[in-house]
């Protein structure tokens, strides 16, 4: 997977990869880091499991080393996180009826139980198997999306040394600190009280977090 982008701070993450067992830990790490950037860490376990199951299905039924693509996309208006795995096969997966003693073939059953919805879409080059996980409240989702967009624009404006391809939580925290500092400086220049604004923002955040 070396050379591919690992984190996209915008509202959609697209990652080509080779469907091989060795890539699974890297995919799970990318999912964790991307959701942290979007402010959705509570979805990490479910999203990692979904990506693992969908990729494993490609490895088993399409072939080791198959070219595949991971797509992550929050859809705040629907209150969901969409997870897709694209591959080159037009054969749609089928949920098999497994006996209680069978250890394989349960991935799609687990996915169906985990997700709000899931399915398969045939594409010009193969198919995409997708699932959707429930997000937080619509209000939280809209705030998260706006925050991600503002932070990405701020990074691009000042040509951040941390491009999207290598943006990690530490670099993200540094950029957020710089952004907040700039806003506080601007507020002071307008004759506002930065401490008062910070207190109001903290109270708003805590109230919405408690209501979620």
N, C-alpha and C positions, 0 to 999 in steps of 0.2 A: 504494500500500500504506500510505500515511500514515494514522495513526489506529489501525492494527491492532497487537496485541501482537507484539513481536519475539523475546522470549525468555521461556520458561517454566521456572522452576527446579525444578518438580516432575517427576514421572516421565513426563509426557506433554505434548507441545507440539502445539497445534492452531492453525493460522494460515489464515484465509480470505484469498484474493487474487484478482486478475483475471489470467487467463492471457494475458499479453502479453509480447513479447520484452523490453521495457524492465524487466520485473519480475525477469528471471532473475538479474542480478547481486545484487539485493536478497535473493532467495531463497537464493542461495549464501552470502551474508554471514550470514543468519539461521541457516542450518544450521551454519556454522562457529562462531558465537557460542554456539548452544545446546549443541553437542557439547563445547565448552570448559567450559561450566557443569557438564555432566554428567561431566566428566573423561574424555571419549572423543575427544580431538583426533586420534588416529591413524586414525579413521574418516572424517575430514573429506573427503578427496579422493573416496573412493568414494561417500559420501552425497551430496556436491554433484553428482557426475556422475549419480547415480540421479535426483535431483530435477530436474536439467536435462533429462534424457532424457524423464522422465515428463511434465513440463510442456510440453516441446516437442511431444510427441505430442498433448496436449490442444489446443495452439494450431493444429496442422496439421489434425487430424481432427475436432475439435469446433467450433473457431472462435476467432478472436482476441477477447479480452475476455470469454471465458466465465468465469463464476463458478466458482472452484475452491477446494479446501482442502488444505493440506499438513498431514499428521500425522506426527510423529516419536515413537517410543515404544521405549525399551529394554525388552527382556524377558530379564532376567538368568537366570531359571530355564531358558530355552532357549538362552542364550548368543547372542542376536541383537539387532540394532537393526532395527526395522520402520519402513519408509518408505512412506507412502501418499499418493496424489494422488486426491482425489475430484472428480468433475465431474458435469454434468447429463445426460450421454448414457448410454443403456443399451446402446450398441454396444460390444462387447468388442473390444480390439485383437487383431490377429493377427500373428504373426511371419511375415513374407513371406520367400520364398526369393529372395535378391538375387544378381545376377551380380556378379563381382568389380569391374566397372567402374562400378557404380551407387554414388552418393554418399549417397542418401537411403534411408530405410526400414530402416536398420540399428540404430536406437536400441534396439528390444526385443531384438535379437540380442545387443547389447552388454550390456544389462541382465541377460539370462539368463546370460551368461558371468561377470558381475561378482558376482551375488547367490548366496546359498546356496539361495534359493528365491524364486519370484515368481508372481503370478497376478492374477486379476481377481475382484472380488466385486460382484454387482449389489445396489444399495440401493434404497430406496423412491424416492429422488430422482434416481437415475442409477447410477453405478458408482464403485468405488474400484480403482485399479490399485496393487498393492503389491509390495514386494520386501523381503527380509530379508538384512542383512549380518552377518557373524560378529563377535561381540564378543570381548573377552579371556576369560580363565578365569572360571568361575562365581564363584570366591571374590572376584576383583577386581570383578566386576559387582555382587555383593552389597554390597561395601564402598562402591563408587561410589554406589549407590542410597541406602544409609544416609546417606552423607555429604551427598548432595543434599537428602535429607529433613530432616536436622538443620539444615543451613544455611538452608533455606527457613523452618523453624519459628523459628529464631533471628532471622531478618530480620523475620518477622511479629510476634514477641514485642516487639521494640523499635521497631516502626513505622519500619523503615529508610527513609531518604530515596531509596533506589534500588529502586523497585517492579520487579516481574518484567518489566514492559513495556520498561524501559530498562536493566535490569541488564547491565552489561558487565564484562569481565574485571577492570578496575581496581577497580570497585566490589565485585566478588566477592572480590578479594584483600583489600580493606580489611575486609570483613565476616568473612572467615576469620581474619584477624589478631586482630580483636576477640574472636571466639569462642574461639580458642586461648588468648588472654590471660585471658579469664574462667575458663576451665577450669583454667589454671595457678594462678590466684588461689584458686580453690576447693580445689585439691589442697593448696596451702600451708596453707590454713585447716584442713584435715583432718590436718595434721601429716605430709603426704607430701613427698617431694623432687621438685619439678617438673623439675629437670634430669635426674634419673634416668628419670622418665616420658618426657621428650622423647627421651632416648637410646634407650630401649626401643622407642618408636614409630618412630623413624628406622630402627633396625635391622630392625624388622618390615617396614616399607615397602620397604626396599632388598632384603630377602630375597625378598619376594613379587614385586617388580618383576623381579628377576633370574631367578626361576623361571618367569615368564610367557612 
